[in-house]
């Protein structure tokens, strides 16, 4: 079962604060951006990289998700606290294989 992590402040007011996962920040953001396109049915709505942080916002399964780097981790949020756990698991599984492939071992 997935552990929900709490709230996350976002500079984008439309992005909810439900943080549901963290993974190691182990790949460049442009690689992560390419990976999100491999998730069937996803639509990227914002990708912003700055000197010390990046935000990747995408729609998936009628919900808005956000990925943000914080120190050495990537934090995942969703726009609705009632987002089905199956969708959260889809997103987490998709990126955990990419950012931390040894997590499943």
N, C-alpha and C positions, 0 to 999 in steps of 0.2 A: 504494500500500500504506500502511496506517495505521501510524504509529509509536506503540508503547506507551510510556507515560511513566513507569511505576514504581509506587511505593507512596505512599499517602496515609493519614495518621492520621485516625481518625474517632472522635467521641465515642460512637458507637453500636457496641458490640462485635460485633454480628451483621453489620455491613457490612464486607465484605472491603476489602483495601487495594490492589487492582489498579486503578491509575489508567490509563485508556486514552485520554483526550483532555482538551483544554482549549479553551474558546471564550471570546470576549469577553463580559463581563457588561454587556450593552447594553439589557436590558429589566427592568422591575420583576418581582419574584418571583411576584406573583399572575398576571401575564401568562405567565410560564414555566410556572407550575402549570396554567394553562388549556391550554397547548400540549401538555403531556404527555398529557392526555386524548385528544388527536387521534391518538395513536399506537395503532393497532389492537391490541387484546389486552392493553393495559397495565392494571395495577391499582396505584394509589397506596396505599402502606402507611404513609407518614409524611411530613408536611410541617410543618416547624418553622421559624419565622422569629424571630430574636432581634434585638437592637439592631444588632449588627455582623456577623451571619452568618445563613445559612439552609441547611437541609438538606431535600432532596426525595428520598425513597426510593420506588422503585416496582418491581414485578415485571413482567418482560417476557420471554416465551419461556422460562419456567421458571428464570430467573435474576433476582437482585436487583441493581438498579442504584441508584446514588446520585449526586445532583448537589449540589455545595457551592460557595458563592462564596468565593473567596480573592483579596483585593485586587480587581483589575479583571477577573478571569477566573472562569469557571465550570469546575470540575473534575468529571470524570465517572469513576466507579468502578463495578466490577462485583464480585459476590460470589464468582466462580469464575475462576481463572486459565485454565481450559479452555473458557471461554465461546466459542462459535463466532464467528469474525471477521465473518460475515454479520450476526449480531445487533448486534455493536459498530458495524458500518457503518450499520445501520438507525437506531440511536439517534443516532449522530453526524450522519448526513445529516438526520434529522428536525429536530434542534436547530440545525444549522449554517445551514440555510435561514432559520431564525427569528432567531437571535442574530447571525449574520454573513452576510447574504444575498449580499454581494459576494465571498465566498470562492470561489465556483464560477466566477467570471469570469476 
